[in-house]
Amino acid sequence: MEDPCQTLNCSYDTNPFDAMFTQNGWGRLVAVEYKRVLATTGCGLESGGAKFVEIYSYTAAGLVAKKRLRVTMKIRRAFRVRLARLAGLRRLCSHIQHHGLGANA
């Protein structure tokens, strides 16, 4: 039985994820998609796993010219709250930088 957490999908010739990124891909590996377990419950995004997509672009001579990695995962609520607080701190710092601290500025 196939384990979806160990599946590796390879694409050649044309990039199914970002066709504009890949140049000179004919006859070459242009994209790889795979999942990894980040929690004990499985590799699906709902169960704490992550999906990785690597895409490649080549020179005419066949050398790798560019490589991009895309990671997709579900962010837990506590982490989203921390990100929101960080964004709030950045706005506060930006405000202080532009307007000063008030009477002491």
Secondary structure, DSSP 8 states (H G I E B T S, - for coil): ---GGG-EEEEESS-SS-TTT--S-TTSEEEEEEEE-SBTTBSSGGGT-EEEEEEEEE-TTS-EEEEEEEEEE---HHHHHHHHHHHHHHHHHHHHHHH-SSTT-
